[in-house]
Amino acid sequence: MSVDAMIERLIGREGGYVNHPADRGGETIWGITAAVARDEGYTGPMRSMPRSEAIRIYCQRYWVKPRFDRVAALSELVAEELFDTGVNMGTAIAAQMLQRALNALNRQQTDYADLKMDGQIGPATLGALQAYLRIRGREGEAVLLTALRCLKGERYIDLAERRPANEAFVYGWLRTRVGQVGALA
């Protein structure tokens, strides 16, 4: 799936303008928070932010900058999962989830060395992912996706437990964000 198609699917899930009182992110449109929009140079009213601006932000901030495009060269499904998680939780958290899962799946470092969980997709993480996929194949890709989705789901539950106002969102997060991304879902 192309990054454009991923972004369109994401925008479809996120919808238009929202300003939910329990959402710490405040105003959003197309899933982009006001803080992110401002950080990316958008100065107009959130309610009026063009869809094209959201697409530009998603592509640059949540695909190219965290190097998920490099992950896509190895596994489009894993990259799509990281992209979705990165948009909702932050790209460093998504990258840490990948690093954590790869560390747990490396059979005590017999397949590749443990990764530093720094939240950065660099040569070591890409090398470990490439080795993992070469050794484990398509079934391994599905297992890695399951691990990533489990970590994401656990984080949503933790967020709701730590901040009860997040209970307003946890059902929707689990419904639309866990197990709904990619062809193996």
C-alpha positions, -999 to 999 in steps of 0.1 A, spaced: 0 0 0 13 34 -9 18 61 17 -9 81 0 -34 53 5 -23 49 42 -28 85 48 -63 84 31 -73 55 53 -60 73 84 -79 105 75 -110 83 70 -107 70 105 -98 103 121 -126 123 104 -130 161 103 -129 188 129 -132 177 166 -128 195 199 -136 170 225 -134 184 261 -117 152 275 -90 153 248 -57 168 260 -48 173 224 -75 200 221 -87 209 186 -80 184 158 -89 182 122 -81 152 100 -65 138 131 -39 166 133 -37 185 166 -34 222 168 0 219 185 13 197 156 -2 220 130 14 250 145 47 232 149 45 223 112 39 259 102 1 261 98 -12 294 112 -49 294 102 -79 283 122 -80 246 128 -115 243 116 -103 256 82 -71 236 77 -71 221 43 -70 183 39 -39 188 17 -21 204 46 -29 174 68 -16 151 41 17 171 39 21 169 77 14 132 78 38 124 50 67 145 64 63 142 102 49 107 105 64 88 75 96 103 62 111 119 93 108 88 116 121 67 86 91 45 84 95 48 47 127 28 52 108 2 71 83 0 42 111 -12 19 113 -43 42 77 -47 52 48 -25 41 26 -40 68 50 -32 96 55 3 83 18 9 81 14 -3 117 43 20 129 28 49 109 -6 45 126 9 41 160 32 70 155 3 93 146 -17 83 177 11 79 202 42 95 188 68 82 163 94 75 190 70 53 209 61 34 177 98 29 170 104 18 206 76 -8 203 93 -22 172 126 -23 189 111 -40 220 93 -66 199 124 -74 178 144 -78 211 119 -102 224 118 -122 191 156 -125 186 159 -158 205 184 -145 230 204 -127 204 210 -157 182 194 -141 152 207 -105 157 220 -83 186 196 -67 210 186 -32 200 189 -1 221 154 11 226 161 47 217 129 53 195 150 59 164 148 39 132 185 36 123 208 11 107 207 -13 137 169 -14 138 166 -18 100 193 -45 101 175 -64 129 142 -61 111 157 -74 78 174 -103 96 142 -112 115 121 -111 83 147 -132 64 147 -158 91 110 -159 100 94 -150 66 57 -141 62 46 -160 93 72 -140 113 59 -107 98 24 -117 111 38 -125 145 56 -92 146 24 -74 137 6 -92 165 34 -82 190 31 -45 179 -7 -45 182 -5 -61 216 19 -34 228 -3 -7 214 -34 -22 230 -16 -24 264 -6 12 261 -42 23 255 -54 4 286 -25 19 306 -35 54 294 -71 49 305 -60 35 339 -36 65 345 -61 91 333 -97 82 338 -108 108 312 -92 87 286 -118 61 291 -139 82 268 -115 72 240 -102 37 248 -131 18 232 -126 37 200 -89 33 201 -91 -4 205 -119 -7 179 -101 13 152 -64 11 160 -57 -24 172 -61 -52 146 -75 -29 119 -43 -19 101 -29 -38 71 -40 -68 51 -32 -94 79 -57 -78 103 
